[in-house]
Amino acid sequence: MKGCLMCHSDPDLAVKKGEGIISLFVDEISYRNSVHGEIECIACHIKADVKGFPHPEDLSPVNCGTCHKGTQKVYEESLHYRDDT
């Protein structure tokens, strides 16, 4: 996580996607205190697992279904799901 936070601890880090702006900021304390706090970033963001930085800019979306199959299916069937890939 330390390598990731070299960039992602910047509150201004963001990317333009479509017509919107998506924050890429990660608050380390909030993350560490979350349910996923013991999981390293690259466990979910597989394409960010690179030897040197920066990682590729256009990473594929995280597949939460890897660990949460039922929840992922419910999410994909909801109105909150948008397949932007």
C-alpha positions in Angstrom: 0.0 0.0 0.0 2.9 2.4 0.7 3.8 2.4 -3.0 0.2 3.2 -4.0 -0.1 6.0 -1.5 2.9 7.8 -3.0 0.3 9.1 -5.5 -3.1 8.2 -4.1 -2.6 10.1 -0.8 -3.0 13.3 -2.8 -6.5 14.7 -2.3 -6.3 16.4 -5.7 -5.6 13.2 -7.6 -8.4 12.6 -10.1 -9.2 11.5 -13.6 -11.7 12.7 -16.1 -14.1 9.9 -17.2 -16.8 10.8 -19.7 -18.3 14.1 -18.5 -17.3 13.6 -14.9 -14.3 13.7 -12.6 -13.5 10.7 -10.4 -11.3 11.1 -7.4 -8.5 8.6 -7.0 -7.6 9.8 -3.5 -7.3 7.1 -0.8 -7.4 8.2 2.8 -5.1 5.7 4.5 -6.6 5.8 7.9 -10.2 5.3 6.6 -9.0 2.5 4.4 -7.1 0.7 7.1 -10.1 1.0 9.4 -12.5 -0.4 6.7 -13.6 -4.0 6.3 -11.0 -4.3 3.5 -8.2 -2.7 5.6 -6.0 -5.7 5.7 -6.1 -6.3 2.0 -3.4 -4.9 -0.2 -4.5 -2.7 -3.1 -3.2 -5.0 -5.8 -5.3 -7.9 -4.5 -8.2 -6.2 -6.2 -6.5 -3.8 -8.6 -4.5 -6.5 -10.3 -3.3 -4.5 -13.3 -1.7 -2.0 -10.9 0.7 -4.7 -9.7 3.7 -3.3 -11.6 7.4 -3.3 -10.9 7.8 0.4 -11.7 5.5 3.4 -11.4 3.3 4.7 -12.7 1.0 1.8 -13.4 -1.2 1.9 -16.6 -3.7 4.7 -16.5 -6.7 2.8 -17.8 -7.1 0.0 -15.3 -10.0 -2.4 -15.7 -12.7 -2.2 -13.0 -12.4 -4.2 -9.9 -14.3 -7.5 -9.9 -15.7 -7.7 -6.4 -17.2 -11.0 -7.4 -13.8 -12.6 -7.0 -14.6 -12.7 -3.3 -18.2 -11.6 -3.1 -20.0 -13.6 -5.8 -23.6 -13.1 -4.6 -23.1 -9.5 -3.9 -21.6 -8.9 -7.3 -24.6 -10.5 -9.0 -27.1 -8.4 -7.1 -25.0 -5.3 -7.9 -24.9 -6.1 -11.6 -28.7 -6.6 -11.7 -29.3 -3.2 -9.9 -29.8 0.2 -11.4 -26.5 1.3 -9.9 -24.5 -0.9 -12.2 -23.0 0.6 -15.4 -20.8 -1.4 -17.6 -18.3 1.2 -18.8 -15.8 -1.3 -20.1 
